[in-house]
Structure formats: C-alpha cells, structure tokens
Amino acid sequence: MLADAQGVAVPRVGDSGGDREGSVGGAARRCVAVVVVGAVCVLAAPAAGAAGANGRTPEPVGRGAACAWPVRADDRTMNLAYPDTAATYWVQRYSIPATARIEVTWRRPHARYSSLVTYDPDGRAIDAMPDRAAGLGTAPRAEVTLAAGDAATGRALRAGTASAGRVDGTLIYRVYVPDPGRDARGGVALPGLTLVRGSRRTRLAPCASPGASPDAAAAVAKLAARPTTPVPAAPVFIRPRDDGGNLYPNPDNTYLATLADAAPGRVVVVRGRAPGFPDTESGARVTGREPLRYWSFCTNVYASPFPVTACAHDARFPVDADGSYTLVVSRRADRPRNTRRADGVVWLPWGSTRAPMLVLMRNLLADPTDPQSAARVAPGALAVETMGPFAPRAVLCTQDRFERGGAADCGL
C-alpha cells in the first residue's frame, strides 16, 4: 500500500487545445489545479485500525498492544496508494493518556534514509524527524520521545492534541534504500517502543512477523477521491497541491506528477538534469550537504487501489555528458530496442492500460535554499517554471521514432 506520498495529488492540466505550439503554456498553464487522490499514502494504518500478519486488528500502544510495529507495508506486501519500491514502511497506532509518553530507541540503519512521522487520526502529519535530525548522522543510536502537544521538547515528536484526556495517532517508520547485503530494516532492529506512565514503564518488543492490513483496501476505497482529472494532451510535470485531503504524507518528500493515456506504439519520454545525491549503494556517505537525499520515478495506475507498477531510483539512472537522464515508459510490447542501460536509458513498464498512468518523481529532502530545487516549486505550479534544467520534461512519442533517433528525435 503505500506510498510515502505527500498525499499524491495529480495535475488537472486537461483542456490543452489552446496550446498551439505544444508547450507547457496555454491551457496547461491556465489549469494548474489538482485533484487529491485521497488516500495516497494510507500507510497501512487507517484510522479505524490496521491488522497485522494474524489478520486481526492489533491494539494501539496504550490500549493493550502486544508488540510494536504490527504492520509492514511495501509494494509486495500491500500494493496500494503508490508505494516507492525502494522503501519499506512500518506502522504503529497509539492511544495514550495525555500525561504519558512513548520513548523510541532508534538505531541508525545501514540505509540511505530513515524517518519517524506522527499523524493524527485523519491521516494528517503532525510532526516529522528524519534520521540526521535525531543525531543519527554520527551517533549509532538516538532516543526520541513522543508526547502530547507542546510537551514534546528537545529531541521529541509531537504525538498530537489531547481529547478527553487521551492522545490518539499513528507513528510511521520509513527506511529507504538499504545498503547492499542489508535487509529492509537496514540491518538493525526496528525502533524499540516504551510506554511511560508516571513511574510505570512498559516496553514493547517488535512484532515477530509484521504483515499486511486487510483494512487498507477498504480504507483506500472509502477515503480516496474518485479519479476525475483529465489527461493532458501533452504530459507536463507539476507539484501537486495539498488541499487537506492527503493521507499519511511524508513531509520530507516533494512530488512532481503527470498523467498519460496509453495508445498502441506510444511511449513517454522524460528528460532532465540529474540532481546530486549520496550514492550509498556504492559506498558514499550521507553528509547532509547534498542537493537532495534521494530521487526516483515511478509509474502508477491512476485508479483505485492506486498500485505502483514499477520504479527506478537515482543510482539506477545513467547520465549523459551534461549530467542528464533519459526515462522511457511504454507497454512491454512497445518497448523501443534502444532502451537499455548501455543506451543511456532507463525503461519502465506502463502497467495497466485500463486507466491513465500517473508518473511520479519523488524528491526527498530537497535543499530548499537551492533556487532550482523541487522544494522551491510552488504547490500547483509547473516544475519548468522554477527548476531550470533540473525540471523533468516529458513528451509523447512513438516506438518507431525513438528507435530511429532517441529522445532528440522525439523533441527532447
């Protein structure tokens, strides 16, 4: 299930008939609006409860939870709501007295990125802490506290606002791109959770077999808006707006998105300058000074339950002499012959042709001080208006044309 989406909304760039030259101006520029896909990150824990491997709905911390992190989400466990295939998500609900707190013992995973984010019962982000903010850039372990409201100070996460003397919410732990040879947890234990009520301390060991949530598909169907966004005549990437209907977003991510319809022989070609990132899979270390921590492209089905088809992340992209990548998306039957890594191209499958395809570019911890960063694109705005050569630019092309002359023959 699970996108770590910032509530992936999608562009309403439809009606482009007035755009005579096929640029990103015209109607696309006039119609920069979005329709929120509701549950674009129902990260395994709908407000009504999430179930673990035994199929039962586990109790939250503070209400008799037997173990920690009962729900695990990824593209294989629960392919709902646009997950990134390079990430794994673990979910824990809580319902604690307003005077209590949860202590989290967080070990640094051998991975590109990890984070803890708290959410209210409606799936809105309350507080977030990426690994380095917790001191895990240098220390092997961090102690983080969840507490009600403004009681959370120092290295702490706000758990939410008390109602009737209790605080209810959801904690999500994310790990991206484990180092080679490490498991999805990055080779360390999941964060330990201890409920503290006065002098009483109750430690919860991680569940032995975190599993899927049978509630998730129903939650997506109930909470996700029915897709109504018209597909633009030409694909154009925008930053979706957050209109308040986005569930379980990752505040560290900035999304760029576009839609396309399938047709025989059709391919989508995307080009852009590759932003710098720490290639941890090749031994690089995260310094915190990178333009961003991680970026990826994913193809997704724009219809409930909003599954991902495939993703490719930064280290998988070859770049040309000026540092630009080329992505090609097509049906398998229409894949151009010259879309191998040796050709300097990444190819992704289109997926189902019964619904539009949503292409998402994730930009994780993009540097907000960089004027061409994705983080500087205003919600609802076109990426090309801010990002310069780093903006992903897309065109519709054909298999034959790409085989004949590559991206240049398609106009990129």
C-alpha positions as CSV (number, residue, x, y, z in Angstrom):
1,M,0.0,0.0,0.0
2,L,1.8,2.6,0.4
3,A,3.1,5.4,-1.0
4,D,5.1,7.5,1.2
5,A,3.3,10.1,-0.6
6,Q,2.8,13.6,0.3
7,G,-0.7,12.9,-0.4
8,V,0.0,12.5,-4.0
9,A,-2.4,14.7,-5.8
10,V,-2.4,14.8,-9.5
11,P,-2.5,17.6,-12.0
12,R,-5.6,18.9,-13.7
13,V,-3.9,20.1,-16.8
14,G,-6.6,18.8,-19.2
15,D,-8.0,21.0,-22.0
16,S,-4.9,21.9,-23.7
17,G,-6.5,22.6,-27.1
18,G,-5.5,26.2,-26.9
19,D,-1.8,25.4,-26.6
20,R,-1.0,25.7,-30.3
21,E,2.7,25.0,-30.1
22,G,2.5,22.1,-27.7
23,S,4.5,24.0,-25.0
24,V,3.8,23.7,-21.3
25,G,2.0,27.1,-21.5
26,G,-1.5,27.6,-22.8
27,A,-4.3,25.6,-21.2
28,A,-1.9,23.6,-19.1
29,R,-0.6,26.8,-17.5
30,R,-4.1,28.0,-17.0
31,C,-5.3,24.8,-15.5
32,V,-2.7,24.2,-12.8
33,A,-5.1,22.7,-10.3
34,V,-5.1,19.3,-8.7
35,V,-7.5,16.6,-7.6
36,V,-6.3,14.9,-4.4
37,V,-6.3,11.1,-4.7
38,G,-7.4,10.9,-1.1
39,A,-5.6,8.0,0.4
40,V,-2.4,8.4,-1.4
41,C,-0.5,7.2,1.5
42,V,-2.7,5.1,3.5
43,L,0.4,3.7,5.1
44,A,-1.1,0.5,6.3
45,A,-2.9,2.2,9.2
46,P,-6.3,3.6,8.5
47,A,-7.8,5.5,11.5
48,A,-10.2,2.6,12.1
49,G,-7.2,0.3,12.7
50,A,-4.6,-1.8,10.9
51,A,-4.2,-5.5,11.1
52,G,-1.0,-7.5,11.2
53,A,0.0,-10.9,10.0
54,N,-2.6,-12.7,12.0
55,G,-5.4,-10.8,10.3
56,R,-6.7,-9.3,13.5
57,T,-6.7,-5.6,14.2
58,P,-3.9,-5.0,16.7
59,E,-4.5,-2.8,19.7
60,P,-2.6,0.5,19.8
61,V,0.1,1.3,22.3
62,G,-1.7,2.4,25.4
63,R,-4.6,0.1,24.8
64,G,-3.1,-3.3,25.3
65,A,-0.7,-3.6,22.3
66,A,1.1,-6.9,22.5
67,C,4.1,-5.9,20.3
68,A,5.4,-3.0,18.3
69,W,5.1,-2.3,14.6
70,P,2.5,-4.9,13.7
71,V,2.0,-3.6,10.1
72,R,4.6,-3.7,7.4
73,A,3.9,-2.1,4.0
74,D,5.8,-2.2,0.7
75,D,4.9,-2.9,-2.9
76,R,4.9,-6.6,-2.4
77,T,3.0,-6.7,0.9
78,M,0.3,-4.2,0.1
79,N,0.5,-2.6,-3.3
80,L,-1.9,0.3,-2.6
81,A,-1.6,4.0,-2.7
82,Y,1.5,4.4,-4.8
83,P,4.4,2.9,-2.8
84,D,8.0,3.5,-3.8
85,T,9.6,0.2,-4.5
86,A,12.9,1.3,-2.8
87,A,11.1,1.9,0.5
88,T,9.6,-0.1,3.4
89,Y,7.1,1.3,5.9
90,W,6.3,0.1,9.4
91,V,3.2,1.4,11.2
92,Q,2.2,1.7,14.9
93,R,-1.0,3.2,16.2
94,Y,-1.1,4.7,19.7
95,S,-3.8,5.9,22.2
96,I,-2.1,7.2,25.3
97,P,-3.1,9.3,28.3
98,A,-2.3,13.0,27.8
99,T,0.3,12.7,30.6
100,A,2.0,9.7,29.2
101,R,4.8,9.5,26.6
102,I,6.3,6.9,24.3
103,E,10.1,6.6,24.3
104,V,11.6,5.4,21.0
105,T,15.0,3.8,20.8
106,W,16.1,4.3,17.2
107,R,19.2,2.6,15.8
108,R,20.8,4.0,12.7
109,P,20.0,1.7,9.8
110,H,22.6,1.0,7.1
111,A,20.4,2.7,4.5
112,R,20.1,6.0,2.6
113,Y,17.3,7.4,4.7
114,S,15.0,6.7,7.7
115,S,12.5,8.8,9.5
116,L,9.7,8.8,12.1
117,V,6.5,10.7,11.4
118,T,3.4,11.1,13.6
119,Y,-0.1,11.5,12.2
120,D,-3.5,12.4,13.7
121,P,-6.5,10.0,13.3
122,D,-7.4,11.6,10.0
123,G,-4.0,10.9,8.5
124,R,-2.6,14.4,8.6
125,A,1.1,14.8,9.5
126,I,1.7,16.2,13.0
127,D,5.5,16.1,13.3
128,A,8.4,14.6,11.5
129,M,12.0,13.7,12.3
130,P,14.4,12.4,9.6
131,D,17.4,10.4,10.8
132,R,20.0,13.2,10.9
133,A,17.7,15.5,12.8
134,A,17.7,12.8,15.5
135,G,21.5,12.8,15.6
136,L,21.9,9.6,13.6
137,G,24.3,11.2,11.2
138,T,27.1,10.5,13.6
139,A,25.6,8.5,16.6
140,P,24.6,4.9,16.2
141,R,21.5,5.3,18.3
142,A,19.1,8.0,19.3
143,E,16.4,8.3,22.0
144,V,13.3,10.1,20.8
145,T,10.2,10.9,22.8
146,L,6.5,11.2,21.7
147,A,4.5,13.4,23.9
148,A,1.2,15.3,23.8
149,G,1.0,18.8,22.3
150,D,3.8,21.2,23.2
151,A,5.0,18.9,25.9
152,A,7.4,17.5,23.3
153,T,10.6,19.4,23.6
154,G,14.2,18.7,22.6
155,R,14.7,15.5,20.6
156,A,11.0,14.8,20.6
157,L,8.0,14.4,18.3
158,R,4.6,15.8,19.0
159,A,2.1,12.9,19.4
160,G,-1.0,15.1,18.9
161,T,-3.5,17.1,20.8
162,A,-5.3,15.5,23.8
163,S,-9.0,14.9,23.5
164,A,-11.0,13.6,26.5
165,G,-7.7,13.1,28.3
166,R,-6.1,10.9,25.6
167,V,-3.9,11.4,22.5
168,D,-4.6,9.1,19.5
169,G,-2.5,8.9,16.4
170,T,-0.2,6.8,14.2
171,L,3.6,6.6,14.1
172,I,5.2,5.5,10.8
173,Y,8.8,4.5,10.4
174,R,10.3,4.6,6.9
175,V,13.6,3.1,5.5
176,Y,14.8,3.9,2.0
177,V,17.5,2.1,0.0
178,P,19.2,-0.3,2.4
179,D,22.9,-0.8,1.8
180,P,23.8,-3.8,-0.3
181,G,23.5,-7.0,1.6
182,R,21.2,-5.5,4.3
183,D,17.6,-6.4,4.8
184,A,14.7,-4.0,4.5
185,R,15.4,-2.7,8.0
186,G,18.9,-1.7,7.1
187,G,20.4,-4.5,9.1
188,V,19.3,-3.3,12.5
189,A,16.3,-3.9,14.8
190,L,13.2,-1.8,14.4
191,P,12.9,1.1,16.8
192,G,12.1,0.0,20.3
193,L,9.0,1.5,21.9
194,T,8.4,2.0,25.6
195,L,5.2,3.5,27.1
196,V,5.9,5.6,30.1
197,R,3.0,6.4,32.5
198,G,4.4,8.1,35.6
199,S,6.8,5.6,37.2
200,R,5.5,2.7,35.2
201,R,7.4,1.7,32.1
202,T,6.1,-0.9,29.5
203,R,8.5,-2.0,26.8
204,L,7.1,-3.4,23.6
205,A,9.3,-5.7,21.6
206,P,8.9,-5.5,17.8
207,C,6.3,-8.0,16.4
208,A,7.9,-11.2,15.1
209,S,6.1,-11.1,11.7
210,P,4.7,-7.6,10.8
211,G,2.2,-8.1,8.0
212,A,-0.4,-6.5,5.8
213,S,-3.5,-4.7,6.8
214,P,-6.8,-6.2,5.5
215,D,-8.4,-2.9,6.3
216,A,-6.2,-1.0,3.9
217,A,-8.0,-1.6,0.6
218,A,-11.3,-0.7,2.2
219,A,-9.8,2.4,3.6
220,V,-8.5,3.4,0.1
221,A,-11.9,2.7,-1.5
222,K,-13.7,4.7,1.2
223,L,-11.3,7.7,1.5
224,A,-9.8,8.1,-1.9
225,A,-11.5,10.6,-4.2
226,R,-12.7,9.0,-7.5
227,P,-10.1,10.0,-10.1
228,T,-11.6,12.7,-12.4
229,T,-8.6,14.6,-13.5
230,P,-8.5,14.9,-17.3
231,V,-5.3,13.6,-19.0
232,P,-3.4,16.5,-20.7
233,A,-2.8,16.4,-24.4
234,A,0.9,16.5,-23.6
235,P,2.5,15.4,-20.3
236,V,3.7,18.2,-18.1
237,F,5.1,17.8,-14.5
238,I,3.6,19.9,-11.7
239,R,3.9,19.9,-8.0
240,P,0.6,18.8,-6.6
241,R,-1.3,20.9,-4.2
242,D,-2.1,19.7,-0.7
243,D,-5.8,20.5,-0.3
244,G,-6.1,18.9,3.1
245,G,-7.3,15.5,1.8
246,N,-4.0,13.8,1.6
247,L,-3.4,10.9,4.0
248,Y,-0.2,9.9,5.8
249,P,2.2,12.2,3.7
250,N,5.9,12.1,4.2
251,P,6.7,15.8,4.9
252,D,10.3,15.2,3.7
253,N,9.2,14.4,0.1
254,T,8.4,16.8,-2.7
255,Y,6.4,15.3,-5.5
256,L,6.2,16.2,-9.2
257,A,3.5,14.4,-11.2
258,T,1.9,14.0,-14.6
259,L,-0.7,11.7,-16.4
260,A,-0.7,9.9,-19.7
261,D,-3.1,7.6,-21.6
262,A,-1.9,4.5,-23.4
263,A,-2.1,4.0,-27.1
264,P,-0.6,1.4,-29.5
265,G,3.1,2.2,-30.2
266,R,3.1,5.1,-27.7
267,V,6.0,5.9,-25.4
268,V,6.5,8.7,-22.9
269,V,10.0,10.1,-22.9
270,V,11.2,12.1,-19.9
271,R,14.5,14.1,-19.7
272,G,16.1,16.3,-17.1
273,R,19.4,17.1,-15.4
274,A,20.0,14.6,-12.6
275,P,20.3,16.3,-9.1
276,G,23.2,15.2,-6.9
277,F,22.6,12.5,-4.3
278,P,24.7,10.4,-2.0
279,D,25.1,7.0,-3.8
280,T,25.2,4.9,-0.6
281,E,24.8,1.7,-2.6
282,S,28.3,2.4,-4.0
283,G,29.8,3.3,-0.6
284,A,29.1,7.1,-0.4
285,R,28.2,8.6,2.9
286,V,25.3,10.9,3.6
287,T,26.7,14.3,4.7
288,G,23.5,16.4,4.8
289,R,25.1,18.8,2.2
290,E,23.7,17.0,-0.8
291,P,21.2,18.8,-3.1
292,L,18.8,16.0,-2.0
293,R,18.9,12.7,-0.3
294,Y,17.1,10.6,-2.9
295,W,15.1,10.9,-6.1
296,S,13.0,8.4,-8.2
297,F,10.5,7.9,-10.9
298,C,7.5,5.5,-10.5
299,T,4.8,4.5,-12.9
300,N,1.4,4.0,-11.2
301,V,-2.2,3.1,-12.1
302,Y,-4.4,6.1,-11.7
303,A,-7.4,4.1,-10.4
304,S,-8.3,2.6,-7.0
305,P,-6.5,1.0,-5.2
306,F,-3.7,3.1,-6.9
307,P,-1.0,0.5,-7.2
308,V,2.6,1.2,-8.3
309,T,3.7,-0.6,-11.5
310,A,7.5,0.0,-11.3
311,C,10.1,2.5,-10.0
312,A,13.7,3.4,-10.7
313,H,15.7,5.5,-8.4
314,D,18.7,7.8,-8.8
315,A,21.5,5.3,-8.7
316,R,19.8,3.3,-11.5
317,F,20.0,6.2,-14.0
318,P,22.9,6.5,-16.3
319,V,23.6,10.2,-17.3
320,D,25.0,11.7,-20.5
321,A,27.8,14.2,-20.8
322,D,25.8,17.1,-19.4
323,G,24.5,15.0,-16.5
324,S,21.0,14.4,-17.9
325,Y,19.0,11.3,-17.6
326,T,16.5,9.7,-20.1
327,L,13.5,7.8,-19.0
328,V,11.2,5.9,-21.4
329,V,7.8,4.4,-20.4
330,S,5.8,2.1,-22.6
331,R,3.9,-1.1,-22.8
332,R,6.2,-4.1,-22.9
333,A,5.1,-4.8,-26.5
334,D,6.1,-1.2,-27.5
335,R,9.4,-1.1,-25.8
336,P,12.0,0.5,-28.1
337,R,15.1,-1.6,-28.7
338,N,17.4,1.2,-27.7
339,T,16.2,1.5,-24.0
340,R,18.9,-0.5,-22.3
341,R,21.3,1.0,-19.7
342,A,24.0,0.6,-22.3
343,D,22.0,3.0,-24.4
344,G,22.0,5.5,-21.6
345,V,18.2,5.0,-20.9
346,V,16.1,3.7,-18.1
347,W,12.8,2.0,-19.2
348,L,9.8,1.5,-17.0
349,P,6.7,-0.5,-17.9
350,W,3.4,1.4,-18.4
351,G,1.3,-1.0,-16.4
352,S,-2.4,-1.4,-16.9
353,T,-3.9,0.4,-19.9
354,R,-7.4,0.3,-18.5
355,A,-6.8,3.6,-16.6
356,P,-4.4,6.6,-17.1
357,M,-0.8,6.2,-16.0
358,L,0.5,8.5,-13.2
359,V,4.2,9.3,-13.3
360,L,5.6,10.5,-10.0
361,M,9.0,11.9,-9.4
362,R,10.0,11.9,-5.7
363,N,12.5,14.4,-4.4
364,L,13.5,13.5,-0.8
365,L,14.9,16.2,1.5
366,A,15.5,18.5,-1.4
367,D,17.6,21.6,-0.5
368,P,15.2,24.5,0.0
369,T,18.0,27.0,-0.4
370,D,18.8,25.9,-3.9
371,P,16.8,28.2,-6.3
372,Q,16.3,25.3,-8.8
373,S,15.3,22.7,-6.2
374,A,12.0,20.9,-6.4
375,A,11.3,22.2,-2.9
376,R,11.1,25.7,-4.4
377,V,8.3,24.8,-6.8
378,A,5.1,26.2,-5.5
379,P,2.2,23.8,-5.0
380,G,0.2,23.7,-8.1
381,A,3.0,25.2,-10.3
382,L,4.8,23.8,-13.3
383,A,8.3,22.3,-12.5
384,V,9.8,24.1,-15.5
385,E,9.0,27.5,-14.1
386,T,11.4,27.0,-11.2
387,M,13.8,24.1,-11.8
388,G,15.5,25.1,-15.0
389,P,17.5,22.2,-16.5
390,F,16.6,20.0,-13.4
391,A,12.9,20.1,-14.3
392,P,11.7,16.8,-15.7
393,R,10.4,17.5,-19.2
394,A,8.1,14.9,-20.9
395,V,6.8,14.3,-24.4
396,L,4.6,11.7,-26.1
397,C,6.5,9.8,-28.8
398,T,6.3,6.5,-30.7
399,Q,8.3,3.4,-30.5
400,D,9.5,3.7,-34.1
401,R,10.6,7.3,-33.7
402,F,12.5,6.7,-30.5
403,E,14.3,3.7,-32.1
404,R,15.2,5.9,-35.1
405,G,16.7,8.9,-33.2
406,G,16.2,8.5,-29.4
407,A,15.0,11.4,-27.2
408,A,16.3,14.0,-29.7
409,D,14.1,12.7,-32.4
410,C,11.1,12.9,-30.1
411,G,11.8,16.6,-29.4
412,L,13.9,16.4,-26.1
